[in-house]
């Protein structure tokens, strides 16, 4: 069982044509062990968004990428 809180899982593999694919799943588990949030996106999109937020200090984070 996962502990309560936010978690990420990175899934990587190869599709039929030989190209690589990677996705990141974000999930939140409640104190009772129930999955209360789940989303996924392409791994490249996560890197792009994180870099964009870090460079603009959006979302309350500093340019170093740390959240507020």
HELIX and SHEET records of a PDB file:
HELIX    1   1 UNK A   43  UNK A   56  1                                  14    
HELIX    2   2 UNK A   58  UNK A   60  5                                   3    
SHEET    1   A 3 UNK A   5  UNK A  14  0                                        
SHEET    2   A 3 UNK A  20  UNK A  29 -1                                        
SHEET    3   A 3 UNK A  35  UNK A  42 -1                                        
END                                                                             
